[in-house]
Structure formats: structure tokens, C-alpha cells
Amino acid sequence: MNYKVPEGYFEDLRAKLSAIPAQQPEKVSAVSRFTPYLALAACFAAAIIIGTGILTRTTTPAASEDEIIEYLVQSDLSLTQIENYLSLNE
């Protein structure tokens, strides 16, 4: 093998590891614990608000009953067909 451990590596390793101070675990505040969830909720809220805004601006208004009747009269339908349509949609 071409790889060798440096001289005295394992003897110095214990001394180096014992020199590292023990770290106390940091206390996590409630705000920092819930920050990712709040960010996710804000993204969903923004998507819903933007989507609602886009959908309300791109929808076409429904035709009124008078406009439908005018269209049917002008479309060369017989009076019987118009009456059938009106009776079905009451």
C-alpha cells in the first residue's frame, strides 16, 4: 500500500481530542423553531392570494338570460327549439 499513517498520529490524537472544550447544546427559541413553518405558510398564502387575483381578473362574466334569448332568436332556431331550451333551463 502506498498510504502510511504519519509518525505519532495516534499518540497525539488523544491529546488533541481532550483539548477540545465540551460544547453545550444551544437552546432553540420558539421563534427560530417555527420560522420554517411560518415561511412555508407565507408562501402558500401568497400563492393563494396571487392565484385568486389572477383567476378573478381572467374569468368572463356569465351571459344574462336576455342575452341568451337574443342569441337564440338570431341563430335561426325554431320557436319550438327556443321554448324547449327555456323550459329545460328554468
Biopython code that builds the backbone (N, CA, C, O; Angstrom):
import numpy as np
from Bio.PDB.StructureBuilder import StructureBuilder

atoms = [
    (1, "MET", "N", (0.836, -1.192, 0.000)),
    (1, "MET", "CA", (0.000, 0.000, 0.000)),
    (1, "MET", "C", (0.875, 1.248, 0.000)),
    (1, "MET", "O", (1.954, 1.268, 0.593)),
    (2, "ASN", "N", (0.413, 2.247, -0.648)),
    (2, "ASN", "CA", (1.154, 3.496, -0.747)),
    (2, "ASN", "C", (0.823, 4.471, 0.378)),
    (2, "ASN", "O", (1.472, 5.508, 0.509)),
    (3, "TYR", "N", (-0.169, 4.152, 1.182)),
    (3, "TYR", "CA", (-0.603, 5.074, 2.229)),
    (3, "TYR", "C", (-0.018, 4.661, 3.572)),
    (3, "TYR", "O", (-0.018, 3.482, 3.925)),
    (4, "LYS", "N", (0.484, 5.646, 4.321)),
    (4, "LYS", "CA", (1.053, 5.383, 5.631)),
    (4, "LYS", "C", (0.513, 6.408, 6.620)),
    (4, "LYS", "O", (0.230, 7.550, 6.258)),
    (5, "VAL", "N", (0.374, 5.988, 7.861)),
    (5, "VAL", "CA", (-0.059, 6.884, 8.927)),
    (5, "VAL", "C", (1.148, 7.699, 9.373)),
    (5, "VAL", "O", (2.227, 7.137, 9.559)),
    (6, "PRO", "N", (0.995, 9.005, 9.549)),
    (6, "PRO", "CA", (2.132, 9.814, 9.989)),
    (6, "PRO", "C", (2.647, 9.347, 11.353)),
    (6, "PRO", "O", (1.893, 8.796, 12.156)),
    (7, "GLU", "N", (3.917, 9.571, 11.600)),
    (7, "GLU", "CA", (4.556, 9.167, 12.850)),
    (7, "GLU", "C", (3.907, 9.899, 14.017)),
    (7, "GLU", "O", (3.752, 11.120, 13.977)),
    (8, "GLY", "N", (3.527, 9.159, 15.057)),
    (8, "GLY", "CA", (2.985, 9.756, 16.276)),
    (8, "GLY", "C", (1.550, 10.259, 16.153)),
    (8, "GLY", "O", (1.076, 10.991, 17.022)),
    (9, "TYR", "N", (0.851, 9.874, 15.081)),
    (9, "TYR", "CA", (-0.520, 10.390, 14.853)),
    (9, "TYR", "C", (-1.460, 9.960, 15.964)),
    (9, "TYR", "O", (-2.174, 10.796, 16.518)),
    (10, "PHE", "N", (-1.479, 8.695, 16.299)),
    (10, "PHE", "CA", (-2.430, 8.204, 17.283)),
    (10, "PHE", "C", (-2.069, 8.647, 18.705)),
    (10, "PHE", "O", (-2.959, 8.790, 19.544)),
    (11, "GLU", "N", (-0.796, 8.863, 18.988)),
    (11, "GLU", "CA", (-0.402, 9.350, 20.299)),
    (11, "GLU", "C", (-0.878, 10.788, 20.503)),
    (11, "GLU", "O", (-1.319, 11.152, 21.593)),
    (12, "ASP", "N", (-0.789, 11.589, 19.467)),
    (12, "ASP", "CA", (-1.217, 12.992, 19.558)),
    (12, "ASP", "C", (-2.730, 13.144, 19.452)),
    (12, "ASP", "O", (-3.279, 14.168, 19.860)),
    (13, "LEU", "N", (-3.390, 12.163, 18.925)),
    (13, "LEU", "CA", (-4.835, 12.274, 18.699)),
    (13, "LEU", "C", (-5.604, 12.425, 20.004)),
    (13, "LEU", "O", (-6.503, 13.261, 20.096)),
    (14, "ARG", "N", (-5.265, 11.628, 21.012)),
    (14, "ARG", "CA", (-5.955, 11.732, 22.307)),
    (14, "ARG", "C", (-5.753, 13.102, 22.935)),
    (14, "ARG", "O", (-6.682, 13.669, 23.510)),
    (15, "ALA", "N", (-4.573, 13.621, 22.829)),
    (15, "ALA", "CA", (-4.290, 14.940, 23.407)),
    (15, "ALA", "C", (-5.072, 16.026, 22.673)),
    (15, "ALA", "O", (-5.586, 16.951, 23.302)),
    (16, "LYS", "N", (-5.166, 15.920, 21.353)),
    (16, "LYS", "CA", (-5.913, 16.912, 20.575)),
    (16, "LYS", "C", (-7.404, 16.837, 20.877)),
    (16, "LYS", "O", (-8.068, 17.868, 20.985)),
    (17, "LEU", "N", (-7.934, 15.625, 21.014)),
    (17, "LEU", "CA", (-9.365, 15.470, 21.287)),
    (17, "LEU", "C", (-9.719, 15.956, 22.698)),
    (17, "LEU", "O", (-10.789, 16.530, 22.901)),
    (18, "SER", "N", (-8.843, 15.734, 23.661)),
    (18, "SER", "CA", (-9.134, 16.187, 25.020)),
    (18, "SER", "C", (-8.996, 17.697, 25.145)),
    (18, "SER", "O", (-9.547, 18.279, 26.080)),
    (19, "ALA", "N", (-8.288, 18.345, 24.243)),
    (19, "ALA", "CA", (-8.131, 19.795, 24.274)),
    (19, "ALA", "C", (-9.372, 20.518, 23.743)),
    (19, "ALA", "O", (-9.541, 21.715, 23.976)),
    (20, "ILE", "N", (-10.215, 19.811, 23.047)),
    (20, "ILE", "CA", (-11.434, 20.440, 22.503)),
    (20, "ILE", "C", (-12.435, 20.602, 23.646)),
    (20, "ILE", "O", (-12.788, 19.613, 24.288)),
    (21, "PRO", "N", (-12.898, 21.818, 23.915)),
    (21, "PRO", "CA", (-13.844, 22.008, 25.021)),
    (21, "PRO", "C", (-15.201, 21.383, 24.684)),
    (21, "PRO", "O", (-15.627, 21.356, 23.529)),
    (22, "ALA", "N", (-15.850, 20.893, 25.709)),
    (22, "ALA", "CA", (-17.182, 20.304, 25.525)),
    (22, "ALA", "C", (-18.162, 21.432, 25.225)),
    (22, "ALA", "O", (-18.202, 22.434, 25.939)),
    (23, "GLN", "N", (-18.926, 21.268, 24.200)),
    (23, "GLN", "CA", (-19.877, 22.301, 23.806)),
    (23, "GLN", "C", (-21.237, 21.994, 24.406)),
    (23, "GLN", "O", (-21.712, 20.859, 24.370)),
    (24, "GLN", "N", (-21.849, 23.024, 24.955)),
    (24, "GLN", "CA", (-23.189, 22.901, 25.489)),
    (24, "GLN", "C", (-24.178, 23.058, 24.330)),
    (24, "GLN", "O", (-23.979, 23.914, 23.468)),
    (25, "PRO", "N", (-25.227, 22.258, 24.297)),
    (25, "PRO", "CA", (-26.221, 22.432, 23.228)),
    (25, "PRO", "C", (-26.926, 23.776, 23.373)),
    (25, "PRO", "O", (-27.294, 24.193, 24.471)),
    (26, "GLU", "N", (-27.099, 24.431, 22.252)),
    (26, "GLU", "CA", (-27.753, 25.735, 22.251)),
    (26, "GLU", "C", (-29.247, 25.571, 22.463)),
    (26, "GLU", "O", (-29.869, 24.638, 21.955)),
    (27, "LYS", "N", (-29.806, 26.500, 23.225)),
    (27, "LYS", "CA", (-31.258, 26.483, 23.400)),
    (27, "LYS", "C", (-31.891, 27.116, 22.163)),
    (27, "LYS", "O", (-31.477, 28.178, 21.698)),
    (28, "VAL", "N", (-32.886, 26.440, 21.660)),
    (28, "VAL", "CA", (-33.559, 26.909, 20.463)),
    (28, "VAL", "C", (-34.830, 27.624, 20.896)),
    (28, "VAL", "O", (-35.657, 27.070, 21.620)),
    (29, "SER", "N", (-34.971, 28.868, 20.438)),
    (29, "SER", "CA", (-36.159, 29.623, 20.813)),
    (29, "SER", "C", (-37.360, 29.155, 19.998)),
    (29, "SER", "O", (-37.214, 28.517, 18.955)),
    (30, "ALA", "N", (-38.531, 29.483, 20.489)),
    (30, "ALA", "CA", (-39.766, 29.075, 19.810)),
    (30, "ALA", "C", (-39.872, 29.740, 18.441)),
    (30, "ALA", "O", (-40.363, 29.133, 17.490)),
    (31, "VAL", "N", (-39.416, 30.974, 18.343)),
    (31, "VAL", "CA", (-39.494, 31.688, 17.063)),
    (31, "VAL", "C", (-38.599, 31.024, 16.027)),
    (31, "VAL", "O", (-39.013, 30.828, 14.885)),
    (32, "SER", "N", (-37.372, 30.675, 16.416)),
    (32, "SER", "CA", (-36.478, 30.052, 15.445)),
    (32, "SER", "C", (-36.913, 28.625, 15.110)),
    (32, "SER", "O", (-36.592, 28.122, 14.034)),
    (33, "ARG", "N", (-37.628, 27.978, 16.003)),
    (33, "ARG", "CA", (-38.125, 26.632, 15.746)),
    (33, "ARG", "C", (-39.257, 26.650, 14.726)),
    (33, "ARG", "O", (-39.365, 25.740, 13.904)),
    (34, "PHE", "N", (-40.108, 27.688, 14.771)),
    (34, "PHE", "CA", (-41.263, 27.743, 13.882)),
    (34, "PHE", "C", (-41.048, 28.605, 12.647)),
    (34, "PHE", "O", (-41.954, 28.723, 11.822)),
    (35, "THR", "N", (-39.885, 29.203, 12.498)),
    (35, "THR", "CA", (-39.615, 30.064, 11.345)),
    (35, "THR", "C", (-39.788, 29.331, 10.013)),
    (35, "THR", "O", (-40.403, 29.900, 9.111)),
    (36, "PRO", "N", (-39.287, 28.108, 9.833)),
    (36, "PRO", "CA", (-39.508, 27.439, 8.539)),
    (36, "PRO", "C", (-40.993, 27.189, 8.252)),
    (36, "PRO", "O", (-41.437, 27.291, 7.108)),
    (37, "TYR", "N", (-41.750, 26.865, 9.295)),
    (37, "TYR", "CA", (-43.181, 26.625, 9.085)),
    (37, "TYR", "C", (-43.913, 27.922, 8.761)),
    (37, "TYR", "O", (-44.839, 27.933, 7.950)),
    (38, "LEU", "N", (-43.497, 29.012, 9.396)),
    (38, "LEU", "CA", (-44.111, 30.301, 9.095)),
    (38, "LEU", "C", (-43.786, 30.737, 7.676)),
    (38, "LEU", "O", (-44.635, 31.300, 6.985)),
    (39, "ALA", "N", (-42.563, 30.478, 7.242)),
    (39, "ALA", "CA", (-42.182, 30.812, 5.870)),
    (39, "ALA", "C", (-42.980, 29.987, 4.864)),
    (39, "ALA", "O", (-43.408, 30.505, 3.833)),
    (40, "LEU", "N", (-43.178, 28.720, 5.159)),
    (40, "LEU", "CA", (-43.969, 27.859, 4.271)),
    (40, "LEU", "C", (-45.417, 28.323, 4.214)),
    (40, "LEU", "O", (-46.017, 28.354, 3.139)),
    (41, "ALA", "N", (-45.981, 28.685, 5.358)),
    (41, "ALA", "CA", (-47.355, 29.188, 5.391)),
    (41, "ALA", "C", (-47.468, 30.496, 4.627)),
    (41, "ALA", "O", (-48.468, 30.727, 3.948)),
    (42, "ALA", "N", (-46.464, 31.351, 4.724)),
    (42, "ALA", "CA", (-46.482, 32.615, 3.985)),
    (42, "ALA", "C", (-46.425, 32.366, 2.480)),
    (42, "ALA", "O", (-47.080, 33.070, 1.710)),
    (43, "CYS", "N", (-45.648, 31.373, 2.056)),
    (43, "CYS", "CA", (-45.588, 31.040, 0.623)),
    (43, "CYS", "C", (-46.931, 30.528, 0.115)),
    (43, "CYS", "O", (-47.374, 30.906, -0.970)),
    (44, "PHE", "N", (-47.582, 29.664, 0.903)),
    (44, "PHE", "CA", (-48.896, 29.170, 0.496)),
    (44, "PHE", "C", (-49.911, 30.303, 0.443)),
    (44, "PHE", "O", (-50.715, 30.368, -0.487)),
    (45, "ALA", "N", (-49.886, 31.192, 1.422)),
    (45, "ALA", "CA", (-50.821, 32.314, 1.443)),
    (45, "ALA", "C", (-50.591, 33.219, 0.237)),
    (45, "ALA", "O", (-51.548, 33.672, -0.391)),
    (46, "ALA", "N", (-49.330, 33.484, -0.087)),
    (46, "ALA", "CA", (-49.025, 34.324, -1.252)),
    (46, "ALA", "C", (-49.502, 33.659, -2.538)),
    (46, "ALA", "O", (-50.047, 34.327, -3.416)),
    (47, "ALA", "N", (-49.301, 32.344, -2.655)),
    (47, "ALA", "CA", (-49.749, 31.636, -3.855)),
    (47, "ALA", "C", (-51.262, 31.673, -3.989)),
    (47, "ALA", "O", (-51.787, 31.834, -5.091)),
    (48, "ILE", "N", (-51.963, 31.524, -2.879)),
    (48, "ILE", "CA", (-53.429, 31.563, -2.929)),
    (48, "ILE", "C", (-53.918, 32.964, -3.290)),
    (48, "ILE", "O", (-54.834, 33.104, -4.101)),
    (49, "ILE", "N", (-53.328, 33.991, -2.706)),
    (49, "ILE", "CA", (-53.748, 35.364, -2.994)),
    (49, "ILE", "C", (-53.467, 35.722, -4.445)),
    (49, "ILE", "O", (-54.314, 36.306, -5.121)),
    (50, "ILE", "N", (-52.273, 35.372, -4.924)),
    (50, "ILE", "CA", (-51.930, 35.679, -6.320)),
    (50, "ILE", "C", (-52.808, 34.880, -7.274)),
    (50, "ILE", "O", (-53.281, 35.418, -8.275)),
    (51, "GLY", "N", (-53.030, 33.606, -6.979)),
    (51, "GLY", "CA", (-53.884, 32.779, -7.840)),
    (51, "GLY", "C", (-55.313, 33.281, -7.882)),
    (51, "GLY", "O", (-55.937, 33.301, -8.942)),
    (52, "THR", "N", (-55.833, 33.686, -6.734)),
    (52, "THR", "CA", (-57.193, 34.222, -6.697)),
    (52, "THR", "C", (-57.286, 35.510, -7.503)),
    (52, "THR", "O", (-58.259, 35.731, -8.224)),
    (53, "GLY", "N", (-56.268, 36.358, -7.379)),
    (53, "GLY", "CA", (-56.265, 37.604, -8.152)),
    (53, "GLY", "C", (-56.231, 37.355, -9.642)),
    (53, "GLY", "O", (-56.929, 38.024, -10.404)),
    (54, "ILE", "N", (-55.425, 36.399, -10.063)),
    (54, "ILE", "CA", (-55.345, 36.090, -11.492)),
    (54, "ILE", "C", (-56.657, 35.497, -11.983)),
    (54, "ILE", "O", (-57.140, 35.870, -13.052)),
    (55, "LEU", "N", (-57.242, 34.578, -11.219)),
    (55, "LEU", "CA", (-58.483, 33.945, -11.659)),
    (55, "LEU", "C", (-59.646, 34.926, -11.714)),
    (55, "LEU", "O", (-60.482, 34.839, -12.614)),
    (56, "THR", "N", (-59.713, 35.849, -10.777)),
    (56, "THR", "CA", (-60.840, 36.791, -10.802)),
    (56, "THR", "C", (-60.712, 37.788, -11.939)),
    (56, "THR", "O", (-61.721, 38.298, -12.427)),
    (57, "ARG", "N", (-59.498, 38.073, -12.369)),
    (57, "ARG", "CA", (-59.328, 39.026, -13.476)),
    (57, "ARG", "C", (-59.468, 38.378, -14.844)),
    (57, "ARG", "O", (-59.732, 39.067, -15.829)),
    (58, "THR", "N", (-59.295, 37.064, -14.918)),
    (58, "THR", "CA", (-59.342, 36.405, -16.219)),
    (58, "THR", "C", (-60.670, 35.711, -16.506)),
    (58, "THR", "O", (-60.877, 35.234, -17.621)),
    (59, "THR", "N", (-61.561, 35.643, -15.544)),
    (59, "THR", "CA", (-62.846, 34.992, -15.797)),
    (59, "THR", "C", (-63.763, 35.932, -16.555)),
    (59, "THR", "O", (-63.743, 37.147, -16.357)),
    (60, "THR", "N", (-64.556, 35.351, -17.417)),
    (60, "THR", "CA", (-65.512, 36.153, -18.183)),
    (60, "THR", "C", (-66.859, 36.112, -17.472)),
    (60, "THR", "O", (-67.242, 35.083, -16.914)),
    (61, "PRO", "N", (-67.564, 37.212, -17.491)),
    (61, "PRO", "CA", (-68.867, 37.220, -16.818)),
    (61, "PRO", "C", (-69.866, 36.334, -17.572)),
    (61, "PRO", "O", (-69.783, 36.185, -18.791)),
    (62, "ALA", "N", (-70.785, 35.764, -16.845)),
    (62, "ALA", "CA", (-71.804, 34.907, -17.441)),
    (62, "ALA", "C", (-72.806, 35.759, -18.221)),
    (62, "ALA", "O", (-73.088, 36.902, -17.863)),
    (63, "ALA", "N", (-73.323, 35.182, -19.274)),
    (63, "ALA", "CA", (-74.307, 35.892, -20.086)),
    (63, "ALA", "C", (-75.640, 35.920, -19.347)),
    (63, "ALA", "O", (-76.021, 34.960, -18.678)),
    (64, "SER", "N", (-76.337, 37.042, -19.484)),
    (64, "SER", "CA", (-77.645, 37.155, -18.840)),
    (64, "SER", "C", (-78.674, 36.364, -19.650)),
    (64, "SER", "O", (-78.415, 35.966, -20.786)),
    (65, "GLU", "N", (-79.822, 36.148, -19.059)),
    (65, "GLU", "CA", (-80.886, 35.397, -19.741)),
    (65, "GLU", "C", (-81.361, 36.133, -20.984)),
    (65, "GLU", "O", (-81.678, 35.510, -21.997)),
    (66, "ASP", "N", (-81.410, 37.445, -20.907)),
    (66, "ASP", "CA", (-81.835, 38.227, -22.075)),
    (66, "ASP", "C", (-80.832, 38.088, -23.219)),
    (66, "ASP", "O", (-81.233, 38.020, -24.381)),
    (67, "GLU", "N", (-79.544, 38.045, -22.910)),
    (67, "GLU", "CA", (-78.536, 37.880, -23.952)),
    (67, "GLU", "C", (-78.629, 36.495, -24.584)),
    (67, "GLU", "O", (-78.442, 36.346, -25.792)),
    (68, "ILE", "N", (-78.917, 35.493, -23.777)),
    (68, "ILE", "CA", (-79.074, 34.140, -24.312)),
    (68, "ILE", "C", (-80.277, 34.059, -25.239)),
    (68, "ILE", "O", (-80.193, 33.464, -26.314)),
    (69, "ILE", "N", (-81.393, 34.651, -24.835)),
    (69, "ILE", "CA", (-82.603, 34.638, -25.666)),
    (69, "ILE", "C", (-82.349, 35.377, -26.966)),
    (69, "ILE", "O", (-82.763, 34.921, -28.031)),
    (70, "GLU", "N", (-81.667, 36.525, -26.889)),
    (70, "GLU", "CA", (-81.360, 37.291, -28.104)),
    (70, "GLU", "C", (-80.480, 36.478, -29.045)),
    (70, "GLU", "O", (-80.682, 36.504, -30.259)),
    (71, "TYR", "N", (-79.515, 35.761, -28.501)),
    (71, "TYR", "CA", (-78.648, 34.913, -29.317)),
    (71, "TYR", "C", (-79.447, 33.800, -29.977)),
    (71, "TYR", "O", (-79.249, 33.512, -31.157)),
    (72, "LEU", "N", (-80.361, 33.163, -29.217)),
    (72, "LEU", "CA", (-81.152, 32.073, -29.778)),
    (72, "LEU", "C", (-82.090, 32.561, -30.872)),
    (72, "LEU", "O", (-82.311, 31.860, -31.860)),
    (73, "VAL", "N", (-82.643, 33.756, -30.702)),
    (73, "VAL", "CA", (-83.547, 34.303, -31.711)),
    (73, "VAL", "C", (-82.770, 34.588, -32.999)),
    (73, "VAL", "O", (-83.274, 34.338, -34.094)),
    (74, "GLN", "N", (-81.554, 35.108, -32.873)),
    (74, "GLN", "CA", (-80.765, 35.459, -34.047)),
    (74, "GLN", "C", (-80.072, 34.255, -34.689)),
    (74, "GLN", "O", (-79.492, 34.395, -35.765)),
    (75, "SER", "N", (-80.114, 33.098, -34.070)),
    (75, "SER", "CA", (-79.385, 31.946, -34.599)),
    (75, "SER", "C", (-80.248, 31.020, -35.445)),
    (75, "SER", "O", (-79.899, 29.853, -35.620)),
    (76, "ASP", "N", (-81.338, 31.496, -35.961)),
    (76, "ASP", "CA", (-82.210, 30.751, -36.878)),
    (76, "ASP", "C", (-82.740, 29.460, -36.267)),
    (76, "ASP", "O", (-82.873, 28.455, -36.966)),
    (77, "LEU", "N", (-83.039, 29.476, -34.989)),
    (77, "LEU", "CA", (-83.676, 28.328, -34.358)),
    (77, "LEU", "C", (-85.185, 28.506, -34.429)),
    (77, "LEU", "O", (-85.697, 29.625, -34.482)),
    (78, "SER", "N", (-85.869, 27.401, -34.430)),
    (78, "SER", "CA", (-87.321, 27.491, -34.460)),
    (78, "SER", "C", (-87.826, 27.886, -33.079)),
    (78, "SER", "O", (-87.128, 27.719, -32.079)),
    (79, "LEU", "N", (-89.023, 28.401, -33.037)),
    (79, "LEU", "CA", (-89.631, 28.818, -31.786)),
    (79, "LEU", "C", (-89.776, 27.628, -30.839)),
    (79, "LEU", "O", (-89.648, 27.794, -29.626)),
    (80, "THR", "N", (-90.037, 26.450, -31.362)),
    (80, "THR", "CA", (-90.160, 25.250, -30.543)),
    (80, "THR", "C", (-88.831, 24.921, -29.868)),
    (80, "THR", "O", (-88.813, 24.553, -28.694)),
    (81, "GLN", "N", (-87.735, 25.045, -30.581)),
    (81, "GLN", "CA", (-86.426, 24.773, -30.006)),
    (81, "GLN", "C", (-86.084, 25.777, -28.900)),
    (81, "GLN", "O", (-85.509, 25.410, -27.875)),
    (82, "ILE", "N", (-86.440, 27.038, -29.116)),
    (82, "ILE", "CA", (-86.199, 28.061, -28.099)),
    (82, "ILE", "C", (-87.045, 27.785, -26.865)),
    (82, "ILE", "O", (-86.557, 27.903, -25.741)),
    (83, "GLU", "N", (-88.296, 27.422, -27.062)),
    (83, "GLU", "CA", (-89.162, 27.113, -25.922)),
    (83, "GLU", "C", (-88.652, 25.887, -25.171)),
    (83, "GLU", "O", (-88.695, 25.859, -23.941)),
    (84, "ASN", "N", (-88.173, 24.881, -25.884)),
    (84, "ASN", "CA", (-87.593, 23.698, -25.233)),
    (84, "ASN", "C", (-86.377, 24.083, -24.387)),
    (84, "ASN", "O", (-86.215, 23.608, -23.263)),
    (85, "TYR", "N", (-85.536, 24.939, -24.936)),
    (85, "TYR", "CA", (-84.358, 25.383, -24.190)),
    (85, "TYR", "C", (-84.765, 26.124, -22.925)),
    (85, "TYR", "O", (-84.215, 25.883, -21.850)),
    (86, "LEU", "N", (-85.738, 27.032, -23.061)),
    (86, "LEU", "CA", (-86.152, 27.833, -21.919)),
    (86, "LEU", "C", (-86.831, 26.965, -20.858)),
    (86, "LEU", "O", (-86.653, 27.199, -19.662)),
    (87, "SER", "N", (-87.605, 25.968, -21.285)),
    (87, "SER", "CA", (-88.286, 25.112, -20.309)),
    (87, "SER", "C", (-87.289, 24.207, -19.574)),
    (87, "SER", "O", (-87.486, 23.886, -18.402)),
    (88, "LEU", "N", (-86.240, 23.807, -20.255)),
    (88, "LEU", "CA", (-85.228, 22.966, -19.613)),
    (88, "LEU", "C", (-84.359, 23.744, -18.610)),
    (88, "LEU", "O", (-83.853, 23.168, -17.647)),
    (89, "ASN", "N", (-84.192, 25.039, -18.841)),
    (89, "ASN", "CA", (-83.286, 25.835, -18.021)),
    (89, "ASN", "C", (-84.021, 26.697, -16.997)),
    (89, "ASN", "O", (-83.451, 27.663, -16.489)),
    (90, "GLU", "N", (-85.209, 26.383, -16.702)),
    (90, "GLU", "CA", (-85.947, 27.155, -15.677)),
    (90, "GLU", "C", (-85.631, 26.677, -14.305)),
    (90, "GLU", "O", (-86.159, 27.210, -13.329)),
]
sb = StructureBuilder()
sb.init_structure("model")
sb.init_model(0)
sb.init_chain("A")
sb.init_seg("    ")
for serial, (resi, resn, name, xyz) in enumerate(atoms, 1):
    if name == "N":
        sb.init_residue(resn, " ", resi, " ")
    sb.init_atom(name, np.array(xyz, "f"), 0.0, 1.0, " ", f" {name:<3s}", serial, name[0])
structure = sb.get_structure()
